[in-house]
Amino acid sequence: MSVKNQKIGYLPDEVPSIGKLLLYALQQVIVMFPATITVALITGFQVSTTIFASGLATLCFILITKRRIPLYYGSSFAYLSAVSAMAMAEGSADQIAAWQATGILPAELISKAQFGIIMSGFVSIAAGLIVKKFGAEKVEKFLPASITGSVSMVIGLTLAGNAMADFLGIGNSINGLDVTQGSAVATAWLIVGLVTFLSTCIYARYLKGLMSQLPLLLGVLTGCVLAAVFNFAGGINLFRSVPAEALASSSFKLGDGSFFALPAFTFPKFSLQALIGIMPIAIATIPESTAHMYQLDIYVNDVAKEKGKGKYDLVSLLGDNLVGDGLCDMVSGFVGGPAGTNYGENISTMAITRVFSVPVLMVASIIAMIVSCFTPLIQIIYGIPLAVIGGIEVYCFGAIAAQGIAILIDKGVSMFDSKNIAVIALVCIIGLGGQYAFGGTIPFFSMNIPCVAGAAIAGIILNLILTLGDRAQG
């Protein structure tokens, strides 16, 4: 490939050279790792199993969609409250006590959650088949750009709290040191986060050629080097270690498992509570996944235009994407991983680096599966300081929100139209208000609805009401 094309980027069907392929793939793994690990730690699922399931599901998604859609499948935050509620309802006193003591759900409860996760896959598959039958253009009547764009903004902005918490670190405890405001640890934490963020921005803006497509990886390395300086020169260790309980279970170990240990695979077990509580949550990921496809379509076609190639009509593959999402939930649920969705973090990485190569994501999924089996690799990637992760999150999560604005601009959404303003206003207020007032789930009658799903559903309903009014007036 020419130097000119290297600067522009890679389209979904293009394959970088081996060295670049590995670097781009490693960058994608590092970007997806923090959120996927966080879901495992919050829900009590096994860390190594969650990483393995993420890689396996991504590989299956790529094969199912015939290597046409560049998306990475990771663990979804939308299911957190549903899984926790199911575990509390189904678990015995001893099981709940063990969960609270170790942070790991007992295998029997994971198996019951798996059943709900597998069944949730049917919801996404059904939605995908409907889209395939009636066409993506019909979907735009229910999910116009005023909704998908504002939902994308909400997805990025609801993560702002997580980004700032990791970026500043106040209230955390690391290696026996409390991160309190004004302390030496907090100062070191903030400096590392700032340097990570600024260096990533500078790398993305000013580097050329191959290096311009690795700003996030280079930013992480810069932050880690500075954290190492604080550790050796100032005695402030910001590097993390994986909780022992998170690596204790395994399907097979070499020796004590300190080098090689297969993930702890479990199999699904019927649970009516999981069916009722977990399965419907898949509805929350459908608008999110749709918004991601619109984001990809805009950025991939921009690169294609610069390279003088034909249009990549990814929006027309929306049905395949939803079917793939559902099958991935089944794959992840079958081996013992959490339910998931395609990751905005990875999309923002592709948008920043302009590397949309599907083979890169295939290699990333394989790397994730390999990492899950080798304990030192898990410890190395997990050990990246939260300050470094926070610096990257500020960039990536903000980029997700910016991509929502890009959808509104690209689709020509008029901000002087009263219907558009009403829909965008409702989506943003419900989505952001639900996150910051109620912690991400909105209490609605006797239900707790994930804020992104609630915002999308409310936007769809209001848009339909106002559209019917337009038709009546016409």
C-alpha positions as CSV (number, residue, x, y, z in Angstrom):
1,M,0.0,0.0,0.0
2,S,1.3,3.5,-0.9
3,V,2.3,6.0,1.7
4,K,-0.7,8.1,0.8
5,N,-3.1,5.3,1.6
6,Q,-1.3,4.5,4.8
7,K,-2.1,8.0,6.0
8,I,-5.7,7.7,5.0
9,G,-6.5,4.4,6.7
10,Y,-7.9,1.0,6.1
11,L,-11.3,0.0,4.9
12,P,-13.2,-3.1,6.2
13,D,-12.0,-5.4,3.4
14,E,-8.3,-4.2,3.5
15,V,-5.6,-6.1,5.2
16,P,-2.6,-4.3,6.8
17,S,0.8,-6.0,6.8
18,I,1.5,-8.5,9.6
19,G,3.4,-6.1,11.9
20,K,0.8,-3.3,11.5
21,L,-2.0,-5.9,11.9
22,L,-0.7,-7.0,15.3
23,L,-0.2,-3.5,16.5
24,Y,-3.7,-2.3,15.5
25,A,-5.2,-5.4,17.0
26,L,-3.4,-5.0,20.3
27,Q,-4.7,-1.4,20.4
28,Q,-8.2,-2.6,20.0
29,V,-7.8,-5.2,22.8
30,I,-6.4,-2.5,25.2
31,V,-9.4,-0.2,24.4
32,M,-12.0,-2.9,25.0
33,F,-10.4,-4.4,28.1
34,P,-11.3,-2.0,30.9
35,A,-15.0,-2.0,30.3
36,T,-15.2,-5.7,29.7
37,I,-13.3,-6.4,32.8
38,T,-15.4,-3.9,34.8
39,V,-18.6,-5.7,33.8
40,A,-17.1,-9.0,35.0
41,L,-16.0,-7.6,38.4
42,I,-19.4,-5.9,39.0
43,T,-21.5,-8.9,38.1
44,G,-19.2,-11.5,39.6
45,F,-18.5,-13.3,36.4
46,Q,-15.1,-14.9,35.9
47,V,-12.6,-12.4,34.5
48,S,-10.8,-14.9,32.2
49,T,-14.1,-16.4,31.0
50,T,-15.4,-12.9,30.2
51,I,-12.3,-12.0,28.1
52,F,-12.5,-15.4,26.3
53,A,-16.2,-15.0,25.6
54,S,-15.6,-11.5,24.3
55,G,-13.0,-12.7,21.8
56,L,-14.9,-15.8,20.7
57,A,-18.2,-13.9,20.2
58,T,-16.4,-11.2,18.2
59,L,-14.8,-13.8,15.9
60,C,-18.2,-15.5,15.5
61,F,-19.9,-12.1,14.7
62,I,-17.3,-11.4,12.0
63,L,-17.8,-14.8,10.4
64,I,-21.6,-14.6,10.7
65,T,-21.7,-11.3,9.0
66,K,-19.4,-12.6,6.3
67,R,-16.5,-10.2,7.3
68,R,-18.3,-7.1,6.2
69,I,-19.0,-5.3,9.5
70,P,-16.0,-4.0,11.6
71,L,-17.3,-4.3,15.1
72,Y,-15.9,-5.6,18.4
73,Y,-18.3,-7.4,20.8
74,G,-17.8,-6.7,24.5
75,S,-19.7,-7.1,27.8
76,S,-22.7,-4.8,28.1
77,F,-23.4,-2.6,31.1
78,A,-27.1,-2.7,30.3
79,Y,-27.5,-6.1,32.0
80,L,-25.8,-5.3,35.3
81,S,-28.9,-4.6,37.4
82,A,-30.8,-7.5,35.8
83,V,-28.1,-10.0,36.6
84,S,-27.6,-8.7,40.1
85,A,-31.4,-8.8,40.8
86,M,-31.6,-12.4,39.4
87,A,-28.7,-13.5,41.6
88,M,-30.3,-12.0,44.7
89,A,-33.6,-13.6,43.9
90,E,-32.3,-17.1,43.0
91,G,-29.3,-17.4,45.3
92,S,-29.4,-19.0,48.8
93,A,-28.1,-17.1,51.8
94,D,-24.8,-19.0,51.6
95,Q,-24.4,-18.3,47.9
96,I,-25.0,-14.6,48.3
97,A,-22.6,-14.5,51.3
98,A,-19.9,-16.2,49.2
99,W,-20.6,-13.7,46.4
100,Q,-20.2,-10.8,48.7
101,A,-17.1,-12.2,50.3
102,T,-15.2,-13.2,47.1
103,G,-16.7,-10.9,44.5
104,I,-17.4,-14.0,42.3
105,L,-20.8,-15.4,41.7
106,P,-21.2,-19.1,42.5
107,A,-21.1,-21.3,39.4
108,E,-24.8,-22.3,39.8
109,L,-25.9,-18.6,39.7
110,I,-23.7,-17.9,36.7
111,S,-25.3,-20.9,35.0
112,K,-28.8,-19.5,35.6
113,A,-27.8,-16.1,34.4
114,Q,-26.4,-17.8,31.3
115,F,-29.9,-19.1,30.4
116,G,-31.3,-15.6,30.5
117,I,-28.4,-14.3,28.4
118,I,-28.9,-17.0,25.8
119,M,-32.6,-16.3,25.6
120,S,-31.9,-12.6,25.2
121,G,-30.2,-13.4,22.0
122,F,-33.5,-14.3,20.4
123,V,-34.8,-10.8,20.9
124,S,-31.9,-9.3,18.9
125,I,-32.2,-12.0,16.2
126,A,-36.0,-11.3,15.9
127,A,-35.3,-7.6,15.5
128,G,-32.6,-8.4,12.9
129,L,-34.9,-10.6,10.9
130,I,-37.6,-7.9,10.9
131,V,-35.1,-5.3,9.6
132,K,-33.9,-7.8,6.9
133,K,-37.5,-8.3,5.8
134,F,-38.7,-4.7,5.7
135,G,-35.4,-3.0,5.0
136,A,-33.2,-0.5,6.8
137,E,-35.1,2.4,5.3
138,K,-38.2,1.3,7.2
139,V,-36.1,1.3,10.4
140,E,-35.2,5.0,9.8
141,K,-38.9,5.8,10.3
142,F,-38.8,4.4,13.8
143,L,-35.2,5.3,14.4
144,P,-34.4,8.5,12.5
145,A,-31.1,10.3,12.8
146,S,-32.6,12.6,15.5
147,I,-32.8,9.5,17.7
148,T,-29.7,7.5,16.7
149,G,-27.5,10.6,16.8
150,S,-28.8,11.7,20.2
151,V,-28.6,8.2,21.6
152,S,-25.0,8.1,20.5
153,M,-24.3,11.3,22.3
154,V,-26.0,9.9,25.4
155,I,-24.0,6.7,25.3
156,G,-20.7,8.7,25.3
157,L,-21.9,11.3,27.9
158,T,-23.3,8.7,30.3
159,L,-19.8,7.3,30.5
160,A,-18.4,10.7,31.4
161,G,-18.7,9.9,35.1
162,N,-16.7,6.7,34.7
163,A,-14.0,8.5,32.7
164,M,-13.6,11.3,35.3
165,A,-13.6,8.9,38.2
166,D,-10.8,6.9,36.6
167,F,-9.0,10.1,35.4
168,L,-8.9,11.7,38.9
169,G,-9.0,8.6,41.1
170,I,-10.2,10.5,44.2
171,G,-11.8,8.0,46.6
172,N,-9.9,5.0,45.2
173,S,-7.4,2.9,47.0
174,I,-4.4,1.5,45.2
175,N,-1.8,-0.9,46.7
176,G,-2.8,0.2,50.3
177,L,-2.6,3.9,49.4
178,D,-5.7,6.1,49.6
179,V,-6.2,8.6,46.8
180,T,-7.4,11.6,48.7
181,Q,-7.5,15.2,47.3
182,G,-4.2,17.0,47.7
183,S,-2.3,13.8,48.5
184,A,0.9,12.8,46.7
185,V,-0.9,9.8,45.3
186,A,-3.7,11.9,43.9
187,T,-1.2,14.3,42.4
188,A,0.8,11.5,40.7
189,W,-2.5,10.0,39.5
190,L,-3.7,13.3,37.9
191,I,-0.3,13.9,36.3
192,V,-0.3,10.4,34.7
193,G,-3.9,10.8,33.5
194,L,-3.2,14.3,32.0
195,V,0.0,13.1,30.3
196,T,-1.8,10.1,28.9
197,F,-4.7,12.2,27.5
198,L,-2.5,15.0,26.1
199,S,0.1,12.7,24.6
200,T,-2.7,10.7,22.9
201,C,-4.2,13.9,21.4
202,I,-0.8,15.0,20.2
203,Y,0.0,11.6,18.7
204,A,-3.4,11.6,16.9
205,R,-2.9,15.1,15.6
206,Y,0.7,15.3,14.6
207,L,2.2,11.8,14.0
208,K,2.3,10.6,10.4
209,G,2.1,7.2,8.7
210,L,1.9,4.1,10.9
211,M,2.3,6.0,14.1
212,S,-0.7,8.2,13.3
213,Q,-2.8,5.1,13.5
214,L,-1.6,4.0,16.9
215,P,-2.3,7.1,19.1
216,L,-4.2,5.2,21.8
217,L,-1.6,2.4,22.1
218,L,1.2,5.0,22.2
219,G,-0.7,7.1,24.7
220,V,-1.1,4.0,27.0
221,L,2.6,3.3,26.7
222,T,3.5,6.9,27.6
223,G,1.2,6.9,30.6
224,C,2.6,3.5,31.8
225,V,6.2,4.8,31.4
226,L,5.4,7.9,33.5
227,A,3.6,5.7,36.1
228,A,6.8,3.5,36.3
229,V,8.8,6.6,36.9
230,F,6.6,7.6,39.9
231,N,6.9,4.0,41.2
232,F,10.7,3.8,41.1
233,A,11.5,7.4,41.9
234,G,8.7,8.4,44.2
235,G,7.6,5.0,45.7
236,I,4.0,5.6,44.4
237,N,2.8,2.4,42.7
238,L,-0.2,3.1,40.5
239,F,-0.1,-0.3,38.8
240,R,-2.9,-2.7,39.7
241,S,-3.0,-6.5,40.3
242,V,-5.9,-8.8,39.5
243,P,-7.9,-9.9,42.5
244,A,-6.8,-13.5,43.5
245,E,-10.4,-14.6,43.5
246,A,-10.9,-13.5,39.9
247,L,-8.3,-16.1,38.7
248,A,-9.0,-18.9,41.2
249,S,-11.4,-21.0,39.1
250,S,-10.3,-22.7,36.0
251,S,-11.4,-25.6,33.7
252,F,-7.7,-26.7,33.5
253,K,-4.5,-25.5,35.0
254,L,-0.8,-26.1,34.4
255,G,0.5,-26.5,38.0
256,D,-0.9,-23.8,40.2
257,G,-2.2,-21.8,37.2
258,S,0.2,-19.0,37.6
259,F,1.3,-19.3,33.9
260,F,-1.5,-21.2,32.0
261,A,-5.1,-21.7,33.1
262,L,-8.1,-22.2,30.8
263,P,-11.1,-20.0,31.7
264,A,-13.8,-21.4,34.0
265,F,-16.4,-22.6,31.6
266,T,-19.9,-23.2,33.0
267,F,-23.1,-24.3,31.2
268,P,-26.6,-22.8,31.2
269,K,-29.3,-23.9,33.6
270,F,-33.0,-23.1,33.2
271,S,-34.2,-20.3,35.4
272,L,-37.6,-18.6,35.0
273,Q,-36.4,-15.6,37.0
274,A,-33.5,-15.2,34.6
275,L,-35.8,-15.5,31.6
276,I,-38.1,-12.8,32.9
277,G,-35.5,-10.5,34.3
278,I,-32.6,-10.7,31.8
279,M,-34.1,-11.6,28.4
280,P,-36.0,-8.3,27.8
281,I,-32.9,-6.2,28.5
282,A,-31.8,-7.0,24.9
283,I,-34.2,-4.4,23.8
284,A,-31.8,-1.8,25.3
285,T,-29.0,-2.8,23.1
286,I,-30.9,-2.6,19.8
287,P,-31.0,1.3,19.5
288,E,-27.4,1.4,20.7
289,S,-26.3,-1.1,18.1
290,T,-28.3,0.7,15.4
291,A,-26.6,4.0,16.3
292,H,-23.2,2.3,16.1
293,M,-24.0,1.2,12.5
294,Y,-24.8,4.7,11.5
295,Q,-21.6,5.9,13.1
296,L,-19.6,3.3,11.2
297,D,-21.3,4.1,7.9
298,I,-20.4,7.7,8.1
299,Y,-16.7,7.2,9.0
300,V,-16.1,4.3,6.7
301,N,-17.6,6.1,3.7
302,D,-15.5,9.1,4.5
303,V,-12.3,7.0,4.2
304,A,-13.7,5.3,1.1
305,K,-14.3,8.7,-0.6
306,E,-10.8,9.9,0.2
307,K,-9.4,6.7,-1.3
308,G,-11.5,7.0,-4.4
309,K,-13.4,3.8,-3.7
310,G,-17.2,3.0,-3.9
311,K,-19.6,3.5,-1.1
312,Y,-19.7,1.0,1.7
313,D,-23.4,0.8,2.5
314,L,-23.1,-0.5,6.1
315,V,-26.5,0.7,7.1
316,S,-28.0,-1.8,4.7
317,L,-26.4,-4.5,6.9
318,L,-28.2,-3.4,10.0
319,G,-30.3,-6.6,10.0
320,D,-27.3,-8.8,9.8
321,N,-25.7,-6.8,12.6
322,L,-28.6,-7.4,14.9
323,V,-28.8,-11.1,14.1
324,G,-25.0,-11.3,14.8
325,D,-25.5,-9.5,18.1
326,G,-28.1,-12.1,19.1
327,L,-26.0,-15.0,18.1
328,C,-23.0,-13.5,20.0
329,D,-25.1,-13.3,23.2
330,M,-25.8,-17.0,22.8
331,V,-22.2,-17.8,22.2
332,S,-21.0,-15.8,25.2
333,G,-23.8,-17.1,27.4
334,F,-23.1,-20.7,26.5
335,V,-19.5,-20.6,27.7
336,G,-20.2,-18.5,30.8
337,G,-19.6,-14.9,29.7
338,P,-21.9,-11.9,30.2
339,A,-24.3,-10.6,27.6
340,G,-22.8,-7.9,25.4
341,T,-23.0,-5.5,22.6
342,N,-20.7,-4.0,19.9
343,Y,-18.4,-1.5,21.6
344,G,-18.5,2.2,21.1
345,E,-14.9,2.4,22.5
346,N,-13.7,0.3,19.6
347,I,-15.7,2.3,17.1
348,S,-14.2,5.6,18.4
349,T,-10.8,4.0,18.2
350,M,-11.4,3.2,14.5
351,A,-12.8,6.6,13.9
352,I,-9.7,8.2,15.5
353,T,-7.2,6.0,13.7
354,R,-9.2,5.5,10.5
355,V,-8.4,1.8,10.6
356,F,-11.7,-0.1,9.9
357,S,-10.0,-3.3,8.8
358,V,-12.1,-6.4,9.7
359,P,-9.0,-8.6,9.8
360,V,-7.6,-6.3,12.5
361,L,-10.7,-7.1,14.7
362,M,-10.4,-10.8,13.9
363,V,-6.8,-10.8,15.2
364,A,-7.9,-8.7,18.2
365,S,-10.5,-11.4,19.1
366,I,-7.8,-14.1,18.9
367,I,-5.4,-12.1,21.0
368,A,-8.2,-11.7,23.6
369,M,-8.8,-15.4,23.7
370,I,-5.1,-16.1,24.1
371,V,-4.7,-13.5,26.8
372,S,-7.6,-15.2,28.8
373,C,-5.6,-18.4,29.0
374,F,-2.3,-17.0,30.1
375,T,-2.3,-15.6,33.6
376,P,0.7,-13.2,33.1
377,L,-0.9,-11.6,30.1
378,I,-4.1,-11.0,32.0
379,Q,-2.1,-9.5,34.8
380,I,-0.1,-7.2,32.4
381,I,-3.1,-5.8,30.7
382,Y,-5.2,-5.6,33.9
383,G,-2.2,-3.9,35.6
384,I,-2.4,-0.8,33.4
385,P,-3.0,2.0,35.9
386,L,-6.5,3.4,36.2
387,A,-5.0,6.8,35.7
388,V,-3.9,5.8,32.2
389,I,-7.2,4.2,31.5
390,G,-8.9,7.4,32.6
391,G,-6.9,9.5,30.2
392,I,-7.8,7.2,27.3
393,E,-11.5,7.1,28.4
394,V,-11.8,10.9,28.4
395,Y,-10.7,10.8,24.7
396,C,-12.7,7.7,23.6
397,F,-15.9,8.4,25.5
398,G,-15.9,12.0,24.3
399,A,-15.3,10.7,20.8
400,I,-18.4,8.5,21.0
401,A,-20.5,11.6,21.9
402,A,-18.9,13.5,19.0
403,Q,-19.8,10.7,16.6
404,G,-23.5,11.2,17.6
405,I,-23.2,14.9,16.5
406,A,-21.6,13.6,13.3
407,I,-24.7,11.5,12.6
408,L,-26.9,14.6,13.1
409,I,-24.8,16.6,10.7
410,D,-24.3,13.9,8.1
411,K,-28.1,13.1,8.0
412,G,-28.9,16.8,7.8
413,V,-31.1,16.9,10.9
414,S,-32.6,20.4,11.2
415,M,-32.1,21.9,14.6
416,F,-34.8,24.5,13.7
417,D,-37.5,21.8,13.4
418,S,-39.7,21.6,16.5
419,K,-40.1,17.8,16.2
420,N,-36.4,17.2,16.0
421,I,-35.7,19.5,19.0
422,A,-38.4,17.8,21.1
423,V,-37.1,14.3,20.3
424,I,-33.4,15.2,20.9
425,A,-34.3,17.0,24.1
426,L,-36.2,14.1,25.5
427,V,-33.6,11.5,24.6
428,C,-30.8,13.6,26.2
429,I,-32.6,14.5,29.4
430,I,-33.9,11.0,30.1
431,G,-30.6,9.4,29.2
432,L,-28.3,11.8,31.1
433,G,-30.8,12.4,33.9
434,G,-31.3,8.7,34.4
435,Q,-27.5,8.2,34.6
436,Y,-26.7,11.0,37.0
437,A,-29.9,11.1,39.2
438,F,-30.5,7.3,39.5
439,G,-27.2,5.7,38.7
440,G,-28.1,4.4,35.2
441,T,-31.5,2.8,35.8
442,I,-34.7,4.8,35.9
443,P,-37.4,3.7,38.4
444,F,-40.5,3.6,36.2
445,F,-43.6,2.2,38.1
446,S,-42.3,-1.2,39.4
447,M,-39.5,-1.5,36.8
448,N,-35.9,-0.3,36.6
449,I,-35.2,0.6,33.0
450,P,-31.6,1.2,31.8
451,C,-31.3,4.9,31.0
452,V,-30.1,4.5,27.4
453,A,-32.9,2.1,26.6
454,G,-35.4,4.3,28.3
455,A,-34.2,7.3,26.4
456,A,-34.3,5.5,23.1
457,I,-37.8,4.1,23.7
458,A,-39.1,7.5,24.8
459,G,-37.6,9.1,21.8
460,I,-39.2,6.5,19.4
461,I,-42.6,7.0,21.0
462,L,-42.5,10.8,20.9
463,N,-41.2,10.8,17.3
464,L,-44.1,8.5,16.3
465,I,-46.6,10.7,18.0
466,L,-45.3,13.9,16.4
467,T,-45.0,12.1,13.0
468,L,-48.6,11.1,13.1
469,G,-49.5,14.7,13.9
470,D,-47.5,15.7,10.7
471,R,-49.4,13.2,8.6
472,A,-52.8,14.3,10.0
473,Q,-51.9,17.9,9.2
474,G,-50.8,17.0,5.7
